[in-house]
Amino acid sequence: MPHDIDILIEDDRWQGMDLVTLATAAVTQVLEHAKLPQVELSVLACDDARISVLNAGFRDKPTPTNVLSWPEEDLSADTDGNAPHAPTADPDGTYSLGDIAIAYDTCAREAVAQNKPMDDHVTHLIVHGVLHLLGYDHIRDNDAAVMEALEVKLLGKMGVPDPY
């Protein structure tokens, strides 16, 4: 059974870059690496105003950010450098991973500031968001190194240069 990737586009500016195709490819790359056969997740493509509200409500940070993730379950590793825990399948064999939100305004500003194509930057942020759903994080230095190396590897397979 194919992955169920629900992409909700709230900001029409996302239409100009074929976000559905780009997000599907990025999500699929991560899920193939994770060897998860049947997954559900959602991506909200919004603007800075919307992501500021989400960031305030969930992280007490009333400012825009590029991407947010809400994992269905906490899969984070217990100690530095360890791989995250494997997700638990639903009774039907589907892995419900959670939700991601991505803000057009912040992504566009960052892409210009970093002299990167918008498509490459957004692909990186979606890969980053899905890895968060799978329990990866960058709070501790060792964990950040593991997550960043995996991002570089996955993006390389998609023809996206090292974002770091």
Legacy VTK file of the C-alpha trace (Angstrom):
# vtk DataFile Version 3.0
C-alpha trace
ASCII
DATASET POLYDATA
POINTS 164 float
0.000 0.000 0.000
1.399 3.454 -0.853
2.110 6.152 1.689
-0.746 8.488 2.617
0.790 11.959 2.499
-1.863 14.611 3.052
-0.632 17.987 1.800
-2.788 20.993 2.670
-1.786 24.196 0.895
-3.099 27.255 2.752
-0.872 29.809 1.012
-1.225 29.954 -2.783
2.425 30.956 -3.244
3.312 27.296 -2.674
1.484 26.408 -5.919
4.225 28.120 -7.940
6.774 25.472 -6.998
4.715 22.270 -7.280
5.009 21.563 -3.572
2.970 18.370 -3.829
5.554 16.708 -6.090
8.507 18.084 -4.123
7.098 17.116 -0.703
6.073 13.654 -1.883
9.592 12.996 -3.183
11.239 14.263 0.019
8.925 12.296 2.313
9.285 9.148 0.212
13.100 9.370 0.320
13.084 9.475 4.139
10.515 6.697 4.459
12.430 4.406 2.078
15.539 4.942 4.191
13.529 4.146 7.330
12.080 1.060 5.610
8.528 2.002 6.549
6.124 0.452 4.034
2.847 2.149 4.882
2.814 5.608 6.447
0.376 8.416 7.139
1.520 11.976 7.717
0.392 15.467 6.854
2.128 18.591 5.603
0.603 22.044 6.087
2.016 24.603 3.645
1.280 27.966 5.231
2.651 31.465 5.731
4.532 33.181 8.552
1.349 34.412 10.242
-0.060 30.889 10.552
3.195 29.246 11.636
3.692 32.005 14.258
0.352 31.046 15.815
1.300 27.353 15.742
4.755 28.073 17.183
3.204 30.160 19.972
0.610 27.518 20.798
2.913 24.518 20.818
6.324 25.925 21.744
5.532 29.226 23.496
7.538 31.021 20.795
5.224 33.553 19.089
7.526 34.038 16.110
7.686 32.551 12.625
9.950 29.611 11.907
10.665 27.596 8.782
9.286 24.177 9.736
7.527 22.596 12.715
6.883 18.919 13.413
4.396 17.171 15.694
5.261 13.479 16.035
2.431 11.055 16.714
4.651 9.332 19.287
7.929 10.184 20.995
10.583 8.139 19.218
13.609 10.082 20.445
16.665 8.146 21.519
17.446 7.855 25.212
21.123 8.826 24.939
23.465 10.848 22.722
24.099 9.466 19.280
21.747 6.496 19.492
19.218 5.905 16.749
15.639 6.838 17.582
13.156 4.159 18.576
11.139 2.467 15.835
7.557 3.675 15.426
4.643 1.449 16.348
2.295 0.334 13.586
-1.455 0.814 13.864
-3.531 -2.418 13.839
-3.851 -2.170 10.038
-0.059 -1.975 9.619
0.045 1.766 8.960
2.582 3.937 10.745
0.909 7.233 11.702
3.880 9.578 12.039
2.350 13.006 12.682
2.228 16.445 11.120
4.584 19.011 9.632
3.973 22.717 8.951
6.212 24.775 6.674
6.096 28.570 6.193
6.560 30.093 2.760
7.783 33.520 3.902
10.547 32.214 6.163
11.635 29.574 3.632
11.825 32.175 0.853
13.850 34.603 3.018
16.253 31.841 4.103
16.729 30.568 0.541
17.680 34.066 -0.646
19.923 34.727 2.376
21.697 31.369 1.917
21.862 31.703 -1.874
20.025 28.387 -2.379
17.288 27.442 -4.818
13.930 27.539 -3.026
13.139 23.972 -4.148
16.377 22.672 -2.574
15.791 24.555 0.673
12.202 23.353 0.988
13.228 19.782 0.156
15.811 19.975 2.959
13.269 21.324 5.444
10.717 18.627 4.620
13.369 15.917 5.017
14.321 17.602 8.312
10.693 17.668 9.463
10.078 14.008 8.631
13.241 13.018 10.501
11.844 14.858 13.533
8.663 12.774 13.190
10.902 9.693 13.264
12.557 10.773 16.525
15.688 12.533 15.310
16.585 15.822 16.946
19.385 18.356 17.151
19.211 19.428 20.783
22.527 17.813 21.760
25.636 18.135 19.592
25.995 14.381 18.989
22.346 14.062 17.989
22.651 17.073 15.684
25.675 15.518 13.976
23.768 12.259 13.393
20.696 14.059 12.063
22.659 16.405 9.807
24.718 13.542 8.332
21.530 11.641 7.534
19.992 14.742 5.954
23.066 15.220 3.751
22.968 11.546 2.709
19.251 11.579 1.860
19.414 14.927 0.061
22.419 13.722 -1.932
20.349 10.803 -3.215
17.860 13.395 -4.469
20.518 15.540 -6.151
20.302 18.301 -3.531
23.693 19.712 -2.413
24.822 19.598 1.209
22.767 22.342 2.911
25.351 22.788 5.664
LINES 1 165
164 0 1 2 3 4 5 6 7 8 9 10 11 12 13 14 15 16 17 18 19 20 21 22 23 24 25 26 27 28 29 30 31 32 33 34 35 36 37 38 39 40 41 42 43 44 45 46 47 48 49 50 51 52 53 54 55 56 57 58 59 60 61 62 63 64 65 66 67 68 69 70 71 72 73 74 75 76 77 78 79 80 81 82 83 84 85 86 87 88 89 90 91 92 93 94 95 96 97 98 99 100 101 102 103 104 105 106 107 108 109 110 111 112 113 114 115 116 117 118 119 120 121 122 123 124 125 126 127 128 129 130 131 132 133 134 135 136 137 138 139 140 141 142 143 144 145 146 147 148 149 150 151 152 153 154 155 156 157 158 159 160 161 162 163
